[in-house]
Amino acid sequence: MFLSVFDVFKIGIGPSSSHTMGPMTAANAFLALILSPDWPRPVGARIATIKVSLHGSLAHTGIGHGSDRAVVLGLTGATADTVDPDRMDELVAEVEQTGKIHPEGHPEYAFRPKDDLLLDKKNPLAGHANGMLFQALDSSGRLLLKQIYYSIGGGFVVTDLELERMRTAKKAESVKVPYPFATAKQMLEMAARSGLTIAQMKRANEEVTMSADELDARLDKIWDAMKSCIDRGLAVDGIMPGGLKVRRRARQIHDKLQEEWRSNKSNPLLANDWLSVYAMAVNEENAGGGRIVTAPTNGAAGVIPATIRYYQHFHEDWDQNGIRDYLLTAAAIGGIVKHNASISGAEVGCQGEVGSAAAMAAAGLAAVMGGTPEQIENAAEIALEHHLGMTCDPIAGLVQVPCIERNALGAVKAVTAASLALKGNGQHFVPLDACIETMRQTGNDMSEKYKETSLGGLAVNVVEC
């Protein structure tokens, strides 16, 4: 099994990888399908109108997560990794005013968001909680082309047929790599046989498709995007969008911490405070629709950047190679989790988002602090174990409450897990694979109202203000 580090860490926009980036990616894919020869075009037929419906979790929390806007943006040809966040409102407003889209390489199509974009809360699609149906019609309303897409977490999007193949058959490896571990057990066995670290094995796998220099440059770009997101989040204040009137807090907390730092005031909670403010800065940016790196999702995007910044802040021997090793190690754990369970809040709850992020962060931090493969696996297990059962119940469907603070606590758990693991010899009672399988089973048993639908938990017990 091989999942690239750049499949785990993707640069995009907030507030949600599955609910914002996913729908935008699906819209891009439908535009590409229209231009492709992969569907039977009736002679003389011309697409005049595009219609879209969002189902399941996307319908229930789509407005709060900007899913509707993401579809509109995607149909204009904008992509999650390149769109200018400052121009998004302008692009959406133009489509709403004209009722038309004209993506590059296409003729003009009619698309009136109020009429042609439906949030269907009554009819979930069978394959996944995040379902989307795209349709292309001619001027008489005749259906010419339709395609179902599912946003399966972390910005990954598959068609209904691709999802079925994923579930019913083992896909042949598209890339043959030297260390194709699909489980933590296999990862540890390969590390023992090869004498390599987890980061070194992951690096060898990545270098099958790119040079060492390219890999380093792309890893540095991921960290640069994460670092920039932290910096923006620490510099901006005000009310976050969406109607809850939740105020950003990261800048104010950061200013107080800076003052303490300069005055040498004693603060026994200093490391936790810095961890928390870094994570909150990222997730406040995410909630505001800023530039984000899925890590492994947008809703959990603050945990990993916060622990890397913590590594820089409190460990004098940090260097760029350490950050690269951190990202490679974290991606190895994230790939195992995604392959054997899920990173989607709509599928398994927040244990699959912040829980997975904490496991990845704990592993990455343990690696750069000199941990053995066994200690790294132990760190990941500790962090994930203590997120098991966590629900995804965002108030009003917005990734603000409890999501922002939840990332801060996820980062604290990750650092604690790494510290505990490094104080042992790597031998422990619960294997990471067993913990991941438990998360999968728990997610399957969890009521749908606790899986990113805003139909249960805090979302119904806290009055929206």
C-alpha positions, 0 to 999 in steps of 0.5 A: 500500500502506498499513499504519498505524503502529498496525498495526506498533506494538500494545500487548499482552502478552509473551512473543510477538506471533505466539505469544501475542498472535496466539492470543489474538486468534484466540480473540477472533475465533472468539468474534466469529464465533460471535455473527455471522450469517456461518455456517449455523446448524442450526435449534435447534443450540446450541454446548456445547463449544469445542475448539482445536488449535495446529499447526506452530511454535505446537505446538513452542514454544507452551508456552514462549511461553504460546500455550496460556494465550493461547488460554484467556485469549482464550476468556474474552474477554480481549484482548491490549491490555487484559488485566491481566497480574496477573490472567492466572494467576487467569483461566486457573486458573478455567477449568482448575478449572471446565472452563468459559468464559463470555465476555461476551455468550455463554452458558457453554461447556465448555472443558477445556484438558487435553482440548480444547486440543491442541498438534499437532506432527505435522500442520502446517497448509498456509498458515503455520507458525503455524496454529490450528484452532478448533471449536464442537460441540453437546452430542452432539459434532456439529461446528457451526462450525470456522475456521482462523486463522494468526498471521502475525507482529507480532500479525496474525491472518488466516483461511485464506481471508484468507491465500489472498486475500493470496497470490493477488490484490492486495487493493484498498486499503481506505484511499486515501492520498496516498503509497501507497508499497509499496517503498523505491524508491517511497517515495524517489520520492514524497519527491523529488516532494513535497519531504516527509520520510518522516515527513511522508508517513506522517503525511499517510497516517495523517491520512486516517483521524484528526485530527492531534491524535488521531494525536499522542495515539496516538503518544504512547500508544505511546511511553508504553507503551514507556517504561513497559516500560523502566522496569519492566524496570529496576526488577525482578529475579529469575528469569524464568519458564519453567524455564531459571532465567535471571536478569534482569540489566537492573536490576543493569547499570542500577544500575552504570551509574547509579553510573558516571554519578554518579561521572563515571567514564570509560567508552568503551562508555557509549552501547552499555551504555545501549543494551543495558540499555534493550533488555534491560529490555524483553525481560526484561519480555516474557519475564515476560509484561509489557505490551509494544509489538510493534515490530514483534514482541514477540521484537524489542520492545526494539530500537526503545524502546532507540534512542528512549531513547538518543536522549533520553539522548544528544541534548540537542535531542530533543523529543516531535515528534522521537519522533513522527517517529521512530515514523512513519519506523520504521513506514514501513520496517516496513510495506515489510518486512512487505508484501514479505517477513515480520516472522515468526520462524516464517516467515523466522527472526530476521532478520525480527524483530530484523533488521526492528526494527533496520532500523526503528530505524536509519531512525527514528534517522537521521530525527530526527538530520536524515537525508535520505530517502536517508540514512534508506533507507541506514540501514535497509538497513545494519541489515537487511543485517547480520542476513541469515540470522539464525535463530530458535532459542530454547532451550526455546521461551522468548524468553530465550536468545538473544532478550534479548541479541539485542535489545541487539545489534540496538539497537547495530547500529541506532545504528551503521547510522544513524551510518554512513548519516549520514556518507554522502550516501545513495548506496549499493550495495545498495538496501533493496528488494534487501535485503528481497527477499534476506531473503524468499528466505533465509527461504524457503530456511532449514530449518524447524528454524531458524524458531522451532521450537526443533528446531535451533541453540542450542535443541538444542546447549545443555543446558537447566538 
